[in-house]
Amino acid sequence: HFEQSEISNDTLLVVISDHGISIGEKFGERAYGVFCYDYTLKSTALFYHNSIPKITVQNQIRSIDILPTILEILSIPIDENYEKFQGKSLLPIIKGNKETRIAFSQSGNPLKTGKPPKEPNVNAIRTDDWKYIKNTHDDSEELYNLKDDPNEEKNLISIKKGKADEMRSEMNRVLNW
């Protein structure tokens, strides 16, 4: 019905979810959305506009890229007086370009204190193939090869030390933006 309406040619429709949901997949996970595993982090985004193709994008995308995408689709210039966005438009990906973007996530694990913390205490950095998680509430680290282990069951932190160092360094770069 939307496509036949009078507004369809000059309307951008955006539907997004903020995160997925966990239902106790991991041992000890008794609270809603406190870890940084893919079943909690992955979400859905739908962009509908007459200028973009109707495709499903399988690339990893980041919510920080939503606003720059909206502005580019609508040809709204960014005022030079504003700070530069950390995100960038998804239009190249939507139009078929293969592009890898590193995603950063944070959460607050209340399991130690029994209430949500004032500051995030679970940080994650994710590429298409790897994820590194740093739990500052107990100083633990996790590293997963998402290609071989999409359910994040085999923590490789003590086995893949070089990859762990690389991901840890990238997380520190993002945290010190």
N, CA and C atoms as a LAMMPS dump frame, in Angstrom:
ITEM: TIMESTEP
0
ITEM: NUMBER OF ATOMS
531
ITEM: BOX BOUNDS ff ff ff
-5.0000000000000000e+02 5.0000000000000000e+02
-5.0000000000000000e+02 5.0000000000000000e+02
-5.0000000000000000e+02 5.0000000000000000e+02
ITEM: ATOMS id mol type element x y z
1 1 1 N 0.814 -1.2 0
2 1 2 C 0 0 0
3 1 3 C 0.858 1.265 0
4 2 1 N 1.984 1.185 0.689
5 2 2 C 2.861 2.36 0.771
6 2 3 C 3.342 2.779 -0.616
7 3 1 N 3.737 1.803 -1.438
8 3 2 C 4.259 2.116 -2.768
9 3 3 C 3.238 2.825 -3.649
10 4 1 N 1.95 2.604 -3.414
11 4 2 C 0.921 3.262 -4.216
12 4 3 C 0.484 4.612 -3.646
13 5 1 N 0.984 4.967 -2.48
14 5 2 C 0.566 6.227 -1.864
15 5 3 C 1.25 7.417 -2.535
16 6 1 N 0.689 8.589 -2.305
17 6 2 C 1.229 9.814 -2.894
18 6 3 C 2.588 10.191 -2.307
19 7 1 N 2.87 9.748 -1.102
20 7 2 C 4.109 10.162 -0.446
21 7 3 C 5.28 9.224 -0.713
22 8 1 N 5.061 8.121 -1.375
23 8 2 C 6.118 7.117 -1.506
24 8 3 C 7.345 7.612 -2.261
25 9 1 N 7.2 8.545 -3.187
26 9 2 C 8.348 9.013 -3.967
27 9 3 C 9.281 9.94 -3.207
28 10 1 N 8.795 10.587 -2.174
29 10 2 C 9.653 11.51 -1.443
30 10 3 C 9.705 11.201 0.053
31 11 1 N 9.551 9.928 0.383
32 11 2 C 9.578 9.511 1.781
33 11 3 C 10.652 8.451 1.983
34 12 1 N 11.391 8.586 3.057
35 12 2 C 12.332 7.56 3.479
36 12 3 C 11.721 6.879 4.69
37 13 1 N 11.554 5.585 4.6
38 13 2 C 11.034 4.799 5.712
39 13 3 C 12.197 4.017 6.312
40 14 1 N 12.427 4.191 7.612
41 14 2 C 13.502 3.495 8.315
42 14 3 C 12.89 2.757 9.49
43 15 1 N 13.145 1.46 9.557
44 15 2 C 12.692 0.64 10.676
45 15 3 C 13.933 -0.058 11.225
46 16 1 N 14.199 0.137 12.515
47 16 2 C 15.376 -0.495 13.118
48 16 3 C 15.02 -1.065 14.484
49 17 1 N 15.783 -2.061 14.875
50 17 2 C 15.686 -2.554 16.249
51 17 3 C 16.986 -2.171 16.944
52 18 1 N 16.929 -1.98 18.248
53 18 2 C 18.143 -1.547 18.938
54 18 3 C 19.063 -2.703 19.299
55 19 1 N 18.518 -3.896 19.472
56 19 2 C 19.361 -5.053 19.775
57 19 3 C 18.537 -6.324 19.691
58 20 1 N 19.238 -7.444 19.71
59 20 2 C 18.567 -8.738 19.75
60 20 3 C 18.205 -9.081 21.182
61 21 1 N 18.01 -10.347 21.439
62 21 2 C 17.6 -10.763 22.785
63 21 3 C 18.242 -12.094 23.139
64 22 1 N 18.592 -12.221 24.385
65 22 2 C 19.124 -13.489 24.874
66 22 3 C 18.052 -14.169 25.712
67 23 1 N 18.092 -15.468 25.666
68 23 2 C 17.161 -16.24 26.498
69 23 3 C 17.936 -17.307 27.263
70 24 1 N 19.058 -16.862 27.839
71 24 2 C 19.851 -17.754 28.668
72 24 3 C 20.731 -18.715 27.906
73 25 1 N 21.176 -18.337 26.697
74 25 2 C 22.013 -19.223 25.9
75 25 3 C 23.345 -19.541 26.569
76 26 1 N 23.869 -18.604 27.339
77 26 2 C 25.16 -18.79 27.995
78 26 3 C 24.96 -19.07 29.48
79 27 1 N 25.833 -19.898 30.026
80 27 2 C 25.799 -20.206 31.447
81 27 3 C 25.966 -18.917 32.249
82 28 1 N 25.149 -18.731 33.245
83 28 2 C 25.243 -17.563 34.111
84 28 3 C 24.489 -16.351 33.615
85 29 1 N 23.934 -16.428 32.434
86 29 2 C 23.215 -15.275 31.894
87 29 3 C 21.784 -15.295 32.408
88 30 1 N 21.585 -14.544 33.477
89 30 2 C 20.271 -14.523 34.114
90 30 3 C 19.58 -13.175 33.955
91 31 1 N 20.231 -12.256 33.287
92 31 2 C 19.66 -10.918 33.141
93 31 3 C 19.542 -10.571 31.665
94 32 1 N 18.657 -9.667 31.367
95 32 2 C 18.346 -9.277 29.997
96 32 3 C 19.427 -8.38 29.411
97 33 1 N 20.016 -8.817 28.307
98 33 2 C 20.899 -7.97 27.519
99 33 3 C 22.156 -7.475 28.194
100 34 1 N 22.815 -8.29 29
101 34 2 C 23.986 -7.807 29.718
102 34 3 C 25.302 -8.248 29.098
103 35 1 N 25.265 -9.152 28.158
104 35 2 C 26.488 -9.631 27.528
105 35 3 C 26.583 -9.104 26.104
106 36 1 N 27.72 -9.283 25.487
107 36 2 C 27.944 -8.79 24.122
108 36 3 C 28.098 -9.933 23.126
109 37 1 N 27.232 -10.921 23.226
110 37 2 C 27.239 -12.014 22.257
111 37 3 C 26.32 -11.647 21.097
112 38 1 N 26.538 -12.284 19.95
113 38 2 C 25.811 -11.895 18.738
114 38 3 C 24.299 -11.981 18.869
115 39 1 N 23.787 -12.946 19.606
116 39 2 C 22.326 -13.046 19.71
117 39 3 C 21.724 -11.832 20.405
118 40 1 N 22.517 -11.105 21.166
119 40 2 C 22.044 -9.87 21.787
120 40 3 C 22.379 -8.649 20.928
121 41 1 N 23.521 -8.681 20.262
122 41 2 C 23.973 -7.509 19.51
123 41 3 C 23.339 -7.36 18.14
124 42 1 N 23.071 -8.46 17.475
125 42 2 C 22.539 -8.362 16.111
126 42 3 C 21.132 -7.775 16.129
127 43 1 N 20.878 -6.941 15.146
128 43 2 C 19.569 -6.309 15.042
129 43 3 C 19.172 -6.204 13.575
130 44 1 N 18.011 -5.661 13.345
131 44 2 C 17.467 -5.53 12.001
132 44 3 C 17.358 -4.061 11.634
133 45 1 N 17.635 -3.767 10.387
134 45 2 C 17.445 -2.407 9.871
135 45 3 C 16.819 -2.515 8.489
136 46 1 N 15.81 -1.704 8.256
137 46 2 C 15.145 -1.666 6.958
138 46 3 C 15.118 -0.221 6.485
139 47 1 N 15.618 0.006 5.278
140 47 2 C 15.558 1.316 4.635
141 47 3 C 14.704 1.166 3.396
142 48 1 N 13.708 2.03 3.251
143 48 2 C 12.89 2.008 2.042
144 48 3 C 12.856 3.412 1.463
145 49 1 N 13.359 3.527 0.24
146 49 2 C 13.349 4.799 -0.48
147 49 3 C 13.439 4.476 -1.958
148 50 1 N 12.835 5.306 -2.785
149 50 2 C 12.82 5.001 -4.216
150 50 3 C 14.199 5.057 -4.867
151 51 1 N 15.201 5.598 -4.187
152 51 2 C 16.539 5.711 -4.776
153 51 3 C 17.47 4.554 -4.423
154 52 1 N 17.024 3.65 -3.558
155 52 2 C 17.923 2.555 -3.17
156 52 3 C 17.344 1.208 -3.587
157 53 1 N 18.23 0.263 -3.919
158 53 2 C 17.751 -1.041 -4.384
159 53 3 C 17.1 -1.848 -3.261
160 54 1 N 16.215 -2.739 -3.651
161 54 2 C 15.56 -3.633 -2.689
162 54 3 C 16.414 -4.892 -2.58
163 55 1 N 17.299 -4.891 -1.601
164 55 2 C 18.206 -6.025 -1.407
165 55 3 C 18.314 -6.335 0.078
166 56 1 N 18.841 -7.492 0.369
167 56 2 C 19.19 -7.858 1.735
168 56 3 C 20.702 -7.772 1.853
169 57 1 N 21.172 -7 2.812
170 57 2 C 22.603 -6.828 3.035
171 57 3 C 23.044 -7.818 4.102
172 58 1 N 24.049 -8.605 3.79
173 58 2 C 24.565 -9.577 4.751
174 58 3 C 25.772 -9.042 5.523
175 59 1 N 26.321 -7.917 5.079
176 59 2 C 27.475 -7.34 5.76
177 59 3 C 27.128 -6.963 7.191
178 60 1 N 28.154 -6.941 8.018
179 60 2 C 27.991 -6.376 9.349
180 60 3 C 27.805 -4.872 9.184
181 61 1 N 26.773 -4.348 9.796
182 61 2 C 26.578 -2.9 9.801
183 61 3 C 26.51 -2.436 11.252
184 62 1 N 26.598 -1.143 11.447
185 62 2 C 26.635 -0.593 12.797
186 62 3 C 25.544 0.453 12.942
187 63 1 N 24.941 0.517 14.113
188 63 2 C 23.884 1.509 14.326
189 63 3 C 24.428 2.93 14.233
190 64 1 N 25.695 3.107 14.492
191 64 2 C 26.31 4.436 14.404
192 64 3 C 26.307 4.965 12.963
193 65 1 N 26.062 4.069 11.997
194 65 2 C 26.028 4.447 10.584
195 65 3 C 24.632 4.843 10.096
196 66 1 N 23.62 4.711 10.933
197 66 2 C 22.239 4.977 10.511
198 66 3 C 22.033 6.457 10.148
199 67 1 N 22.423 7.377 11.03
200 67 2 C 22.206 8.804 10.754
201 67 3 C 22.944 9.27 9.498
202 68 1 N 24.233 8.965 9.331
203 68 2 C 24.887 9.379 8.084
204 68 3 C 24.214 8.796 6.836
205 69 1 N 23.654 7.602 6.954
206 69 2 C 22.949 6.982 5.827
207 69 3 C 21.684 7.761 5.493
208 70 1 N 20.913 8.087 6.512
209 70 2 C 19.679 8.859 6.305
210 70 3 C 19.995 10.198 5.641
211 71 1 N 21.008 10.888 6.15
212 71 2 C 21.36 12.194 5.586
213 71 3 C 21.792 12.078 4.128
214 72 1 N 22.555 11.026 3.803
215 72 2 C 22.995 10.874 2.413
216 72 3 C 21.829 10.517 1.493
217 73 1 N 20.964 9.615 1.923
218 73 2 C 19.807 9.246 1.094
219 73 3 C 18.95 10.469 0.797
220 74 1 N 18.764 11.325 1.793
221 74 2 C 17.913 12.505 1.63
222 74 3 C 18.673 13.728 1.108
223 75 1 N 19.961 13.544 0.794
224 75 2 C 20.812 14.632 0.277
225 75 3 C 20.818 15.841 1.203
226 76 1 N 20.911 15.573 2.494
227 76 2 C 20.981 16.642 3.491
228 76 3 C 22.45 16.848 3.845
229 77 1 N 22.994 18.025 3.558
230 77 2 C 24.407 18.259 3.862
231 77 3 C 24.633 18.38 5.369
232 78 1 N 25.825 18.011 5.778
233 78 2 C 26.195 18.123 7.189
234 78 3 C 26.856 19.48 7.387
235 79 1 N 26.31 20.269 8.282
236 79 2 C 26.847 21.594 8.565
237 79 3 C 28.284 21.453 9.065
238 80 1 N 29.177 22.246 8.505
239 80 2 C 30.591 22.153 8.881
240 80 3 C 30.85 22.567 10.329
241 81 1 N 29.884 23.213 10.985
242 81 2 C 30.048 23.6 12.383
243 81 3 C 29.854 22.429 13.341
244 82 1 N 29.296 21.335 12.843
245 82 2 C 29.088 20.158 13.684
246 82 3 C 30.342 19.297 13.708
247 83 1 N 30.477 18.539 14.787
248 83 2 C 31.579 17.583 14.845
249 83 3 C 31.379 16.511 13.784
250 84 1 N 32.482 15.957 13.325
251 84 2 C 32.429 14.89 12.332
252 84 3 C 31.773 13.659 12.957
253 85 1 N 30.927 12.98 12.175
254 85 2 C 30.298 11.745 12.65
255 85 3 C 31.335 10.646 12.808
256 86 1 N 31.145 9.807 13.812
257 86 2 C 31.983 8.614 13.931
258 86 3 C 31.548 7.563 12.92
259 87 1 N 30.267 7.528 12.606
260 87 2 C 29.754 6.574 11.631
261 87 3 C 29.87 7.111 10.223
262 88 1 N 29.596 6.227 9.259
263 88 2 C 29.584 6.659 7.866
264 88 3 C 28.443 5.975 7.134
265 89 1 N 28.044 6.578 6.053
266 89 2 C 26.877 6.11 5.312
267 89 3 C 27.005 4.648 4.889
268 90 1 N 25.878 3.959 4.955
269 90 2 C 25.8 2.566 4.511
270 90 3 C 25.482 2.447 3.022
271 91 1 N 25.263 3.569 2.346
272 91 2 C 24.873 3.505 0.934
273 91 3 C 25.841 2.703 0.067
274 92 1 N 27.157 2.825 0.239
275 92 2 C 28.032 1.975 -0.578
276 92 3 C 27.753 0.479 -0.38
277 93 1 N 27.477 0.075 0.85
278 93 2 C 27.163 -1.333 1.133
279 93 3 C 25.805 -1.69 0.545
280 94 1 N 24.824 -0.814 0.723
281 94 2 C 23.484 -1.058 0.185
282 94 3 C 23.537 -1.205 -1.334
283 95 1 N 24.437 -0.459 -1.967
284 95 2 C 24.553 -0.512 -3.427
285 95 3 C 25.477 -1.63 -3.908
286 96 1 N 25.892 -2.512 -2.991
287 96 2 C 26.613 -3.713 -3.398
288 96 3 C 28.101 -3.742 -3.153
289 97 1 N 28.693 -2.664 -2.653
290 97 2 C 30.125 -2.683 -2.371
291 97 3 C 30.405 -3.556 -1.158
292 98 1 N 31.412 -4.39 -1.259
293 98 2 C 31.833 -5.201 -0.121
294 98 3 C 32.761 -4.343 0.727
295 99 1 N 32.381 -4.128 1.938
296 99 2 C 33.138 -3.253 2.818
297 99 3 C 33.098 -3.831 4.221
298 100 1 N 34.245 -3.908 4.855
299 100 2 C 34.308 -4.413 6.221
300 100 3 C 34.37 -3.235 7.182
301 101 1 N 33.509 -3.262 8.171
302 101 2 C 33.512 -2.231 9.203
303 101 3 C 33.626 -2.904 10.563
304 102 1 N 34.458 -2.338 11.39
305 102 2 C 34.614 -2.863 12.742
306 102 3 C 33.522 -2.256 13.611
307 103 1 N 32.836 -3.112 14.362
308 103 2 C 31.745 -2.657 15.226
309 103 3 C 32.187 -2.712 16.685
310 104 1 N 31.823 -1.693 17.436
311 104 2 C 32.11 -1.618 18.863
312 104 3 C 30.791 -1.625 19.618
313 105 1 N 30.735 -2.377 20.697
314 105 2 C 29.515 -2.456 21.515
315 105 3 C 29.88 -2.379 22.988
316 106 1 N 28.935 -1.887 23.783
317 106 2 C 29.088 -1.843 25.232
318 106 3 C 27.791 -2.281 25.881
319 107 1 N 27.921 -2.83 27.073
320 107 2 C 26.753 -3.202 27.854
321 107 3 C 27.105 -3.065 29.326
322 108 1 N 26.111 -3.253 30.157
323 108 2 C 26.333 -3.177 31.588
324 108 3 C 25.88 -4.456 32.259
325 109 1 N 26.81 -5.194 32.823
326 109 2 C 26.498 -6.462 33.469
327 109 3 C 26.197 -6.223 34.947
328 110 1 N 24.948 -6.433 35.378
329 110 2 C 24.573 -6.183 36.77
330 110 3 C 24.754 -7.391 37.688
331 111 1 N 25.31 -8.483 37.171
332 111 2 C 25.325 -9.721 37.948
333 111 3 C 26.175 -9.63 39.208
334 112 1 N 27.227 -8.827 39.198
335 112 2 C 28.087 -8.717 40.377
336 112 3 C 27.449 -7.852 41.464
337 113 1 N 26.79 -6.767 41.058
338 113 2 C 26.232 -5.828 42.038
339 113 3 C 24.737 -5.994 42.251
340 114 1 N 24.07 -6.718 41.355
341 114 2 C 22.632 -6.91 41.474
342 114 3 C 21.805 -5.784 40.891
343 115 1 N 22.464 -4.753 40.376
344 115 2 C 21.75 -3.648 39.731
345 115 3 C 22.596 -3.154 38.56
346 116 1 N 21.969 -2.488 37.609
347 116 2 C 22.736 -2.007 36.457
348 116 3 C 23.855 -1.067 36.899
349 117 1 N 25.037 -1.219 36.315
350 117 2 C 26.145 -0.331 36.683
351 117 3 C 25.945 1.061 36.09
352 118 1 N 26.634 2.034 36.684
353 118 2 C 26.537 3.407 36.175
354 118 3 C 27.312 3.575 34.87
355 119 1 N 28.329 2.773 34.662
356 119 2 C 29.147 2.823 33.45
357 119 3 C 29.153 1.443 32.797
358 120 1 N 29.272 1.381 31.471
359 120 2 C 29.361 0.071 30.809
360 120 3 C 30.553 -0.714 31.348
361 121 1 N 30.367 -1.999 31.568
362 121 2 C 31.466 -2.823 32.057
363 121 3 C 31.712 -4.059 31.194
364 122 1 N 31.056 -4.117 30.048
365 122 2 C 31.312 -5.161 29.058
366 122 3 C 31.491 -4.449 27.716
367 123 1 N 32.67 -4.602 27.124
368 123 2 C 32.978 -3.979 25.839
369 123 3 C 33.293 -5.061 24.824
370 124 1 N 32.897 -4.844 23.58
371 124 2 C 33.19 -5.814 22.526
372 124 3 C 33.584 -5.09 21.248
373 125 1 N 34.501 -5.695 20.53
374 125 2 C 34.884 -5.219 19.204
375 125 3 C 34.696 -6.394 18.258
376 126 1 N 34.072 -6.139 17.091
377 126 2 C 33.718 -7.242 16.195
378 126 3 C 34.08 -6.89 14.765
379 127 1 N 34.733 -7.835 14.097
380 127 2 C 34.941 -7.757 12.661
381 127 3 C 33.987 -8.771 12.04
382 128 1 N 34.082 -8.96 10.732
383 128 2 C 33.234 -9.976 10.106
384 128 3 C 33.538 -11.373 10.646
385 129 1 N 34.802 -11.612 11
386 129 2 C 35.222 -12.965 11.373
387 129 3 C 35.582 -13.157 12.842
388 130 1 N 35.864 -12.089 13.566
389 130 2 C 36.348 -12.222 14.942
390 130 3 C 35.594 -11.298 15.893
391 131 1 N 35.533 -11.724 17.156
392 131 2 C 34.992 -10.86 18.21
393 131 3 C 35.865 -10.991 19.454
394 132 1 N 36.177 -9.815 20.034
395 132 2 C 36.92 -9.736 21.288
396 132 3 C 36.013 -9.057 22.301
397 133 1 N 35.898 -9.657 23.485
398 133 2 C 35.058 -9.115 24.558
399 133 3 C 35.929 -8.899 25.789
400 134 1 N 35.818 -7.722 26.387
401 134 2 C 36.518 -7.41 27.632
402 134 3 C 35.467 -7.116 28.69
403 135 1 N 35.461 -7.923 29.734
404 135 2 C 34.539 -7.747 30.862
405 135 3 C 35.307 -7.035 31.974
406 136 1 N 35.089 -5.734 32.135
407 136 2 C 35.855 -4.997 33.136
408 136 3 C 35.367 -5.271 34.556
409 137 1 N 34.172 -5.826 34.702
410 137 2 C 33.665 -6.122 36.042
411 137 3 C 34.421 -7.278 36.69
412 138 1 N 34.999 -8.187 35.894
413 138 2 C 35.803 -9.275 36.469
414 138 3 C 37.148 -9.429 35.754
415 139 1 N 37.479 -8.473 34.889
416 139 2 C 38.74 -8.422 34.154
417 139 3 C 38.975 -9.636 33.248
418 140 1 N 37.909 -10.282 32.811
419 140 2 C 38.064 -11.434 31.912
420 140 3 C 38.009 -10.983 30.456
421 141 1 N 38.547 -11.83 29.583
422 141 2 C 38.562 -11.553 28.155
423 141 3 C 38.065 -12.775 27.399
424 142 1 N 37.463 -12.513 26.235
425 142 2 C 36.989 -13.589 25.378
426 142 3 C 37.355 -13.254 23.939
427 143 1 N 37.669 -14.287 23.165
428 143 2 C 37.983 -14.12 21.75
429 143 3 C 37.337 -15.266 20.99
430 144 1 N 36.57 -14.923 19.961
431 144 2 C 35.857 -15.944 19.189
432 144 3 C 36.14 -15.787 17.703
433 145 1 N 36.357 -16.913 17.031
434 145 2 C 36.433 -16.968 15.578
435 145 3 C 35.008 -17.215 15.098
436 146 1 N 34.346 -16.18 14.648
437 146 2 C 32.922 -16.257 14.313
438 146 3 C 32.647 -17.096 13.069
439 147 1 N 33.64 -17.231 12.203
440 147 2 C 33.453 -18.073 11.019
441 147 3 C 33.373 -19.545 11.412
442 148 1 N 34.268 -19.965 12.303
443 148 2 C 34.307 -21.363 12.744
444 148 3 C 33.373 -21.639 13.917
445 149 1 N 33.039 -20.613 14.677
446 149 2 C 32.275 -20.769 15.915
447 149 3 C 31.216 -19.661 16.021
448 150 1 N 30.18 -19.693 15.165
449 150 2 C 29.189 -18.61 15.163
450 150 3 C 28.377 -18.495 16.449
451 151 1 N 28.339 -19.544 17.261
452 151 2 C 27.595 -19.489 18.526
453 151 3 C 28.457 -19.025 19.698
454 152 1 N 29.689 -18.667 19.41
455 152 2 C 30.607 -18.141 20.427
456 152 3 C 30.711 -19.075 21.631
457 153 1 N 31.103 -20.298 21.366
458 153 2 C 31.212 -21.31 22.421
459 153 3 C 32.651 -21.622 22.805
460 154 1 N 33.621 -21.406 21.918
461 154 2 C 35.016 -21.76 22.195
462 154 3 C 35.854 -20.484 22.318
463 155 1 N 36.145 -20.118 23.548
464 155 2 C 36.941 -18.933 23.831
465 155 3 C 38.406 -19.216 23.478
466 156 1 N 38.945 -18.466 22.515
467 156 2 C 40.305 -18.678 22.017
468 156 3 C 41.313 -17.692 22.597
469 157 1 N 40.97 -17.001 23.665
470 157 2 C 41.813 -15.93 24.192
471 157 3 C 43.215 -16.415 24.55
472 158 1 N 43.353 -17.622 25.061
473 158 2 C 44.68 -18.115 25.446
474 158 3 C 45.38 -18.861 24.312
475 159 1 N 44.669 -19.105 23.215
476 159 2 C 45.24 -19.857 22.091
477 159 3 C 45.7 -18.922 20.973
478 160 1 N 44.917 -17.924 20.645
479 160 2 C 45.202 -16.997 19.538
480 160 3 C 45.678 -15.657 20.104
481 161 1 N 46.851 -15.674 20.729
482 161 2 C 47.346 -14.483 21.432
483 161 3 C 47.616 -13.304 20.501
484 162 1 N 48.126 -13.577 19.308
485 162 2 C 48.375 -12.503 18.346
486 162 3 C 47.086 -11.817 17.921
487 163 1 N 46.065 -12.604 17.628
488 163 2 C 44.761 -12.053 17.238
489 163 3 C 44.148 -11.301 18.417
490 164 1 N 44.307 -11.847 19.629
491 164 2 C 43.786 -11.171 20.825
492 164 3 C 44.457 -9.808 20.999
493 165 1 N 45.775 -9.749 20.813
494 165 2 C 46.495 -8.477 20.924
495 165 3 C 46 -7.472 19.886
496 166 1 N 45.796 -7.952 18.662
497 166 2 C 45.303 -7.092 17.576
498 166 3 C 43.919 -6.523 17.903
499 167 1 N 43.023 -7.373 18.38
500 167 2 C 41.66 -6.933 18.705
501 167 3 C 41.654 -6.025 19.939
502 168 1 N 42.476 -6.346 20.917
503 168 2 C 42.591 -5.525 22.127
504 168 3 C 43.081 -4.119 21.758
505 169 1 N 44.061 -4.06 20.874
506 169 2 C 44.595 -2.782 20.416
507 169 3 C 43.522 -1.964 19.693
508 170 1 N 42.728 -2.63 18.861
509 170 2 C 41.646 -1.94 18.149
510 170 3 C 40.602 -1.415 19.133
511 171 1 N 40.29 -2.206 20.164
512 171 2 C 39.327 -1.746 21.167
513 171 3 C 39.861 -0.512 21.888
514 172 1 N 41.129 -0.536 22.253
515 172 2 C 41.716 0.62 22.931
516 172 3 C 41.683 1.86 22.042
517 173 1 N 41.906 1.673 20.735
518 173 2 C 41.828 2.795 19.798
519 173 3 C 40.421 3.393 19.797
520 174 1 N 39.413 2.534 19.758
521 174 2 C 38.023 3.002 19.742
522 174 3 C 37.662 3.681 21.069
523 175 1 N 38.061 3.087 22.172
524 175 2 C 37.734 3.658 23.481
525 175 3 C 38.404 5.015 23.704
526 176 1 N 39.512 5.242 23.037
527 176 2 C 40.235 6.511 23.195
528 176 3 C 39.992 7.468 22.042
529 177 1 N 38.915 7.261 21.284
530 177 2 C 38.567 8.064 20.103
531 177 3 C 38.745 9.516 20.368
